[in-house]
């Protein structure tokens, strides 16, 4: 229920942010569906990523005290990754999120942003280089997790 409410809120927030760019001649229904679909897929990917991480660190088979500590470490790690992503320049951040969180191909991103596939590739290479550098101090585990998203 919480995930569904969060997705609905995200859909309306996205519409509000993009309200200046909305084309009244295009179908609002299909725009809503696309945003809701992508948000749902992102939520499912995030949940799968969290489950994969929990399984990797063995949260399901350890004592509750240690599980709590690892859960806190996990949340801190996610926070570090999110902060590093927020430091990206806006266009590069958008390209990165479309690729990693929305699961779009470079061609799909290029089409949506009206840029070349090479530009998308360049943005991704620079984003990954930047994130690798900024997350390096937190160890290889963070980078491994980050790549698996």
Secondary structure, DSSP 8 states (H G I E B T S, - for coil): -HHHHHHHHHHHHHHHHTGGG--TTS-HHHHHHHHHHHHHHHHHHHHHHHHHHHHHHTGGGS-HHHHHHHHHHHHHHHHHHHHHHHTS-HHHHHHHHHHHTS---HHHHHHHHT--HHHHHHHHHHHHHHHHHHHGGG-HHHHHHHHT-
